[in-house]
Amino acid sequence: MPITPEQRRAWGSLGGLTSWVNTENRYDRVYSAKSNSPLGFAWHARQLGLDPDNLTPEQEKRVESARKL
């Protein structure tokens, strides 16, 4: 008997929720995705040709301004 679309969605949802329940540190789990997203601070720093881990205070202001555009 084939699985219905509703059953597939229910199983997928259950799997996703189970995965998040078993995640101890949500920040670490999504860090890579956020830093590589246009919403992330590090993404904007890289777009400006800067190293996001070694910014001067002035560079941080530039990146923050670029992020707000």
Biopython code that builds the backbone (N, CA, C, O; Angstrom):
import numpy as np
from Bio.PDB.StructureBuilder import StructureBuilder

atoms = [
    (1, "MET", "N", (0.835, -1.171, 0.000)),
    (1, "MET", "CA", (0.000, 0.000, 0.000)),
    (1, "MET", "C", (0.894, 1.254, 0.000)),
    (1, "MET", "O", (1.741, 1.388, 0.883)),
    (2, "PRO", "N", (0.731, 2.165, -0.956)),
    (2, "PRO", "CA", (1.577, 3.364, -1.023)),
    (2, "PRO", "C", (1.250, 4.355, 0.103)),
    (2, "PRO", "O", (0.143, 4.384, 0.641)),
    (3, "ILE", "N", (2.243, 5.147, 0.427)),
    (3, "ILE", "CA", (2.077, 6.169, 1.466)),
    (3, "ILE", "C", (1.399, 7.386, 0.844)),
    (3, "ILE", "O", (1.759, 7.809, -0.255)),
    (4, "THR", "N", (0.429, 7.939, 1.539)),
    (4, "THR", "CA", (-0.280, 9.113, 1.041)),
    (4, "THR", "C", (0.568, 10.369, 1.292)),
    (4, "THR", "O", (1.448, 10.352, 2.154)),
    (5, "PRO", "N", (0.317, 11.443, 0.560)),
    (5, "PRO", "CA", (1.050, 12.690, 0.807)),
    (5, "PRO", "C", (0.900, 13.178, 2.252)),
    (5, "PRO", "O", (1.848, 13.725, 2.814)),
    (6, "GLU", "N", (-0.243, 12.994, 2.843)),
    (6, "GLU", "CA", (-0.451, 13.416, 4.228)),
    (6, "GLU", "C", (0.423, 12.612, 5.195)),
    (6, "GLU", "O", (0.984, 13.162, 6.144)),
    (7, "GLN", "N", (0.531, 11.310, 4.942)),
    (7, "GLN", "CA", (1.385, 10.466, 5.785)),
    (7, "GLN", "C", (2.854, 10.850, 5.609)),
    (7, "GLN", "O", (3.610, 10.884, 6.580)),
    (8, "ARG", "N", (3.249, 11.133, 4.393)),
    (8, "ARG", "CA", (4.635, 11.537, 4.124)),
    (8, "ARG", "C", (4.971, 12.826, 4.866)),
    (8, "ARG", "O", (6.044, 12.943, 5.459)),
    (9, "ARG", "N", (4.048, 13.802, 4.835)),
    (9, "ARG", "CA", (4.268, 15.052, 5.567)),
    (9, "ARG", "C", (4.361, 14.798, 7.071)),
    (9, "ARG", "O", (5.211, 15.375, 7.749)),
    (10, "ALA", "N", (3.492, 13.939, 7.588)),
    (10, "ALA", "CA", (3.501, 13.639, 9.022)),
    (10, "ALA", "C", (4.825, 12.991, 9.434)),
    (10, "ALA", "O", (5.401, 13.364, 10.456)),
    (11, "TRP", "N", (5.311, 12.027, 8.650)),
    (11, "TRP", "CA", (6.581, 11.369, 8.960)),
    (11, "TRP", "C", (7.747, 12.354, 8.851)),
    (11, "TRP", "O", (8.669, 12.328, 9.666)),
    (12, "GLY", "N", (7.699, 13.211, 7.851)),
    (12, "GLY", "CA", (8.754, 14.215, 7.693)),
    (12, "GLY", "C", (8.780, 15.188, 8.853)),
    (12, "GLY", "O", (9.845, 15.537, 9.362)),
    (13, "SER", "N", (7.601, 15.623, 9.267)),
    (13, "SER", "CA", (7.507, 16.533, 10.400)),
    (13, "SER", "C", (8.023, 15.870, 11.677)),
    (13, "SER", "O", (8.756, 16.485, 12.452)),
    (14, "LEU", "N", (7.638, 14.628, 11.886)),
    (14, "LEU", "CA", (8.098, 13.883, 13.059)),
    (14, "LEU", "C", (9.619, 13.750, 13.055)),
    (14, "LEU", "O", (10.265, 13.905, 14.091)),
    (15, "GLY", "N", (10.182, 13.464, 11.888)),
    (15, "GLY", "CA", (11.639, 13.345, 11.790)),
    (15, "GLY", "C", (12.339, 14.660, 12.089)),
    (15, "GLY", "O", (13.348, 14.685, 12.793)),
    (16, "GLY", "N", (11.804, 15.755, 11.554)),
    (16, "GLY", "CA", (12.393, 17.070, 11.806)),
    (16, "GLY", "C", (12.327, 17.459, 13.268)),
    (16, "GLY", "O", (13.309, 17.936, 13.835)),
    (17, "LEU", "N", (11.170, 17.257, 13.879)),
    (17, "LEU", "CA", (11.015, 17.588, 15.293)),
    (17, "LEU", "C", (11.921, 16.729, 16.172)),
    (17, "LEU", "O", (12.505, 17.221, 17.138)),
    (18, "THR", "N", (12.035, 15.449, 15.837)),
    (18, "THR", "CA", (12.915, 14.553, 16.598)),
    (18, "THR", "C", (14.361, 15.022, 16.503)),
    (18, "THR", "O", (15.097, 15.001, 17.489)),
    (19, "SER", "N", (14.756, 15.441, 15.319)),
    (19, "SER", "CA", (16.117, 15.927, 15.128)),
    (19, "SER", "C", (16.403, 17.147, 16.009)),
    (19, "SER", "O", (17.463, 17.230, 16.629)),
    (20, "TRP", "N", (15.451, 18.099, 16.066)),
    (20, "TRP", "CA", (15.653, 19.285, 16.896)),
    (20, "TRP", "C", (15.626, 18.945, 18.386)),
    (20, "TRP", "O", (16.347, 19.566, 19.167)),
    (21, "VAL", "N", (14.824, 17.988, 18.788)),
    (21, "VAL", "CA", (14.794, 17.565, 20.191)),
    (21, "VAL", "C", (16.158, 17.020, 20.599)),
    (21, "VAL", "O", (16.599, 17.234, 21.728)),
    (22, "ASN", "N", (16.821, 16.321, 19.693)),
    (22, "ASN", "CA", (18.113, 15.711, 19.990)),
    (22, "ASN", "C", (19.290, 16.658, 19.784)),
    (22, "ASN", "O", (20.438, 16.253, 19.967)),
    (23, "THR", "N", (19.035, 17.904, 19.410)),
    (23, "THR", "CA", (20.089, 18.892, 19.201)),
    (23, "THR", "C", (20.375, 19.612, 20.509)),
    (23, "THR", "O", (19.511, 20.306, 21.045)),
    (24, "GLU", "N", (21.583, 19.446, 21.018)),
    (24, "GLU", "CA", (21.938, 20.078, 22.285)),
    (24, "GLU", "C", (22.223, 21.568, 22.121)),
    (24, "GLU", "O", (21.833, 22.369, 22.971)),
    (25, "ASN", "N", (22.896, 21.948, 21.040)),
    (25, "ASN", "CA", (23.272, 23.336, 20.856)),
    (25, "ASN", "C", (22.720, 23.826, 19.521)),
    (25, "ASN", "O", (23.333, 23.591, 18.480)),
    (26, "ARG", "N", (21.586, 24.495, 19.535)),
    (26, "ARG", "CA", (20.947, 24.974, 18.308)),
    (26, "ARG", "C", (21.824, 25.989, 17.578)),
    (26, "ARG", "O", (21.851, 26.017, 16.347)),
    (27, "TYR", "N", (22.530, 26.809, 18.324)),
    (27, "TYR", "CA", (23.389, 27.828, 17.715)),
    (27, "TYR", "C", (24.435, 27.182, 16.814)),
    (27, "TYR", "O", (24.614, 27.596, 15.669)),
    (28, "ASP", "N", (25.121, 26.171, 17.327)),
    (28, "ASP", "CA", (26.136, 25.494, 16.523)),
    (28, "ASP", "C", (25.535, 24.814, 15.296)),
    (28, "ASP", "O", (26.161, 24.762, 14.237)),
    (29, "ARG", "N", (24.343, 24.305, 15.442)),
    (29, "ARG", "CA", (23.714, 23.589, 14.327)),
    (29, "ARG", "C", (23.400, 24.529, 13.161)),
    (29, "ARG", "O", (23.527, 24.132, 12.002)),
    (30, "VAL", "N", (23.002, 25.742, 13.443)),
    (30, "VAL", "CA", (22.613, 26.659, 12.369)),
    (30, "VAL", "C", (23.685, 27.694, 12.040)),
    (30, "VAL", "O", (23.499, 28.494, 11.123)),
    (31, "TYR", "N", (24.805, 27.697, 12.769)),
    (31, "TYR", "CA", (25.845, 28.716, 12.564)),
    (31, "TYR", "C", (26.338, 28.756, 11.130)),
    (31, "TYR", "O", (26.417, 29.832, 10.538)),
    (32, "SER", "N", (26.668, 27.617, 10.562)),
    (32, "SER", "CA", (27.206, 27.574, 9.205)),
    (32, "SER", "C", (26.216, 28.147, 8.200)),
    (32, "SER", "O", (26.597, 28.922, 7.323)),
    (33, "ALA", "N", (24.980, 27.777, 8.323)),
    (33, "ALA", "CA", (23.956, 28.274, 7.395)),
    (33, "ALA", "C", (23.764, 29.777, 7.555)),
    (33, "ALA", "O", (23.645, 30.492, 6.560)),
    (34, "LYS", "N", (23.732, 30.261, 8.786)),
    (34, "LYS", "CA", (23.536, 31.687, 9.010)),
    (34, "LYS", "C", (24.726, 32.501, 8.520)),
    (34, "LYS", "O", (24.543, 33.569, 7.934)),
    (35, "SER", "N", (25.936, 32.017, 8.749)),
    (35, "SER", "CA", (27.103, 32.782, 8.346)),
    (35, "SER", "C", (27.280, 32.795, 6.838)),
    (35, "SER", "O", (27.952, 33.679, 6.307)),
    (36, "ASN", "N", (26.695, 31.838, 6.141)),
    (36, "ASN", "CA", (26.779, 31.803, 4.689)),
    (36, "ASN", "C", (25.540, 32.370, 4.022)),
    (36, "ASN", "O", (25.374, 32.249, 2.808)),
    (37, "SER", "N", (24.679, 32.981, 4.797)),
    (37, "SER", "CA", (23.433, 33.553, 4.307)),
    (37, "SER", "C", (23.587, 35.067, 4.174)),
    (37, "SER", "O", (24.313, 35.679, 4.958)),
    (38, "PRO", "N", (22.925, 35.675, 3.209)),
    (38, "PRO", "CA", (22.961, 37.137, 3.102)),
    (38, "PRO", "C", (22.436, 37.861, 4.342)),
    (38, "PRO", "O", (22.625, 39.069, 4.477)),
    (39, "LEU", "N", (21.790, 37.146, 5.229)),
    (39, "LEU", "CA", (21.334, 37.754, 6.474)),
    (39, "LEU", "C", (22.436, 37.789, 7.524)),
    (39, "LEU", "O", (22.318, 38.489, 8.530)),
    (40, "GLY", "N", (23.501, 37.039, 7.293)),
    (40, "GLY", "CA", (24.552, 36.914, 8.295)),
    (40, "GLY", "C", (25.609, 37.992, 8.209)),
    (40, "GLY", "O", (25.930, 38.477, 7.124)),
    (41, "PHE", "N", (26.146, 38.361, 9.347)),
    (41, "PHE", "CA", (27.205, 39.366, 9.455)),
    (41, "PHE", "C", (28.442, 38.924, 8.681)),
    (41, "PHE", "O", (29.029, 39.721, 7.949)),
    (42, "ALA", "N", (28.844, 37.661, 8.834)),
    (42, "ALA", "CA", (30.061, 37.159, 8.179)),
    (42, "ALA", "C", (29.937, 37.204, 6.665)),
    (42, "ALA", "O", (30.918, 37.481, 5.974)),
    (43, "TRP", "N", (28.762, 36.939, 6.143)),
    (43, "TRP", "CA", (28.556, 36.981, 4.689)),
    (43, "TRP", "C", (28.852, 38.371, 4.149)),
    (43, "TRP", "O", (29.522, 38.516, 3.127)),
    (44, "HIS", "N", (28.352, 39.394, 4.838)),
    (44, "HIS", "CA", (28.580, 40.770, 4.397)),
    (44, "HIS", "C", (30.053, 41.149, 4.518)),
    (44, "HIS", "O", (30.583, 41.862, 3.665)),
    (45, "ALA", "N", (30.706, 40.685, 5.556)),
    (45, "ALA", "CA", (32.137, 40.964, 5.702)),
    (45, "ALA", "C", (32.906, 40.376, 4.528)),
    (45, "ALA", "O", (33.782, 41.030, 3.963)),
    (46, "ARG", "N", (32.580, 39.147, 4.162)),
    (46, "ARG", "CA", (33.266, 38.525, 3.025)),
    (46, "ARG", "C", (32.958, 39.245, 1.726)),
    (46, "ARG", "O", (33.825, 39.338, 0.858)),
    (47, "GLN", "N", (31.745, 39.755, 1.572)),
    (47, "GLN", "CA", (31.391, 40.502, 0.367)),
    (47, "GLN", "C", (32.216, 41.778, 0.247)),
    (47, "GLN", "O", (32.480, 42.249, -0.860)),
    (48, "LEU", "N", (32.618, 42.328, 1.369)),
    (48, "LEU", "CA", (33.459, 43.525, 1.376)),
    (48, "LEU", "C", (34.941, 43.184, 1.307)),
    (48, "LEU", "O", (35.791, 44.074, 1.346)),
    (49, "GLY", "N", (35.251, 41.894, 1.205)),
    (49, "GLY", "CA", (36.648, 41.464, 1.125)),
    (49, "GLY", "C", (37.359, 41.470, 2.463)),
    (49, "GLY", "O", (38.583, 41.587, 2.517)),
    (50, "LEU", "N", (36.607, 41.345, 3.542)),
    (50, "LEU", "CA", (37.181, 41.372, 4.884)),
    (50, "LEU", "C", (37.099, 39.996, 5.527)),
    (50, "LEU", "O", (36.249, 39.178, 5.175)),
    (51, "ASP", "N", (37.996, 39.755, 6.472)),
    (51, "ASP", "CA", (37.974, 38.512, 7.246)),
    (51, "ASP", "C", (37.017, 38.716, 8.421)),
    (51, "ASP", "O", (37.303, 39.518, 9.309)),
    (52, "PRO", "N", (35.884, 38.004, 8.442)),
    (52, "PRO", "CA", (34.894, 38.235, 9.501)),
    (52, "PRO", "C", (35.391, 37.934, 10.911)),
    (52, "PRO", "O", (34.797, 38.397, 11.885)),
    (53, "ASP", "N", (36.472, 37.165, 11.032)),
    (53, "ASP", "CA", (36.985, 36.818, 12.358)),
    (53, "ASP", "C", (38.014, 37.812, 12.879)),
    (53, "ASP", "O", (38.377, 37.761, 14.054)),
    (54, "ASN", "N", (38.490, 38.717, 12.022)),
    (54, "ASN", "CA", (39.536, 39.674, 12.418)),
    (54, "ASN", "C", (39.192, 41.070, 11.930)),
    (54, "ASN", "O", (39.883, 41.628, 11.078)),
    (55, "LEU", "N", (38.127, 41.629, 12.471)),
    (55, "LEU", "CA", (37.687, 42.960, 12.054)),
    (55, "LEU", "C", (38.076, 44.007, 13.083)),
    (55, "LEU", "O", (38.016, 43.774, 14.290)),
    (56, "THR", "N", (38.474, 45.160, 12.578)),
    (56, "THR", "CA", (38.703, 46.297, 13.467)),
    (56, "THR", "C", (37.339, 46.903, 13.782)),
    (56, "THR", "O", (36.366, 46.608, 13.088)),
    (57, "PRO", "N", (37.247, 47.736, 14.802)),
    (57, "PRO", "CA", (35.955, 48.376, 15.108)),
    (57, "PRO", "C", (35.402, 49.164, 13.908)),
    (57, "PRO", "O", (34.193, 49.174, 13.676)),
    (58, "GLU", "N", (36.274, 49.813, 13.160)),
    (58, "GLU", "CA", (35.821, 50.574, 11.992)),
    (58, "GLU", "C", (35.273, 49.650, 10.908)),
    (58, "GLU", "O", (34.273, 49.964, 10.263)),
    (59, "GLN", "N", (35.928, 48.516, 10.714)),
    (59, "GLN", "CA", (35.450, 47.538, 9.735)),
    (59, "GLN", "C", (34.111, 46.947, 10.174)),
    (59, "GLN", "O", (33.238, 46.700, 9.343)),
    (60, "GLU", "N", (33.953, 46.723, 11.455)),
    (60, "GLU", "CA", (32.683, 46.206, 11.964)),
    (60, "GLU", "C", (31.544, 47.170, 11.647)),
    (60, "GLU", "O", (30.445, 46.740, 11.296)),
    (61, "LYS", "N", (31.802, 48.477, 11.769)),
    (61, "LYS", "CA", (30.790, 49.478, 11.439)),
    (61, "LYS", "C", (30.441, 49.421, 9.952)),
    (61, "LYS", "O", (29.272, 49.533, 9.581)),
    (62, "ARG", "N", (31.467, 49.245, 9.094)),
    (62, "ARG", "CA", (31.228, 49.129, 7.650)),
    (62, "ARG", "C", (30.349, 47.916, 7.338)),
    (62, "ARG", "O", (29.401, 48.000, 6.558)),
    (63, "VAL", "N", (30.684, 46.799, 7.961)),
    (63, "VAL", "CA", (29.927, 45.585, 7.714)),
    (63, "VAL", "C", (28.488, 45.728, 8.202)),
    (63, "VAL", "O", (27.550, 45.315, 7.519)),
    (64, "GLU", "N", (28.322, 46.304, 9.364)),
    (64, "GLU", "CA", (26.976, 46.496, 9.903)),
    (64, "GLU", "C", (26.154, 47.417, 8.997)),
    (64, "GLU", "O", (24.964, 47.182, 8.787)),
    (65, "SER", "N", (26.783, 48.454, 8.467)),
    (65, "SER", "CA", (26.079, 49.347, 7.541)),
    (65, "SER", "C", (25.690, 48.602, 6.261)),
    (65, "SER", "O", (24.583, 48.778, 5.751)),
    (66, "ALA", "N", (26.585, 47.787, 5.753)),
    (66, "ALA", "CA", (26.287, 47.018, 4.540)),
    (66, "ALA", "C", (25.146, 46.037, 4.812)),
    (66, "ALA", "O", (24.312, 45.786, 3.943)),
    (67, "ARG", "N", (25.120, 45.506, 5.990)),
    (67, "ARG", "CA", (24.081, 44.531, 6.359)),
    (67, "ARG", "C", (22.701, 45.191, 6.407)),
    (67, "ARG", "O", (21.693, 44.542, 6.126)),
    (68, "LYS", "N", (22.652, 46.456, 6.756)),
    (68, "LYS", "CA", (21.370, 47.159, 6.883)),
    (68, "LYS", "C", (20.808, 47.617, 5.550)),
    (68, "LYS", "O", (19.639, 47.996, 5.469)),
    (69, "LEU", "N", (21.625, 47.589, 4.502)),
    (69, "LEU", "CA", (21.129, 48.033, 3.184)),
    (69, "LEU", "C", (20.012, 47.173, 2.676)),
    (69, "LEU", "O", (19.491, 47.417, 1.588)),
]
sb = StructureBuilder()
sb.init_structure("model")
sb.init_model(0)
sb.init_chain("A")
sb.init_seg("    ")
for serial, (resi, resn, name, xyz) in enumerate(atoms, 1):
    if name == "N":
        sb.init_residue(resn, " ", resi, " ")
    sb.init_atom(name, np.array(xyz, "f"), 0.0, 1.0, " ", f" {name:<3s}", serial, name[0])
structure = sb.get_structure()
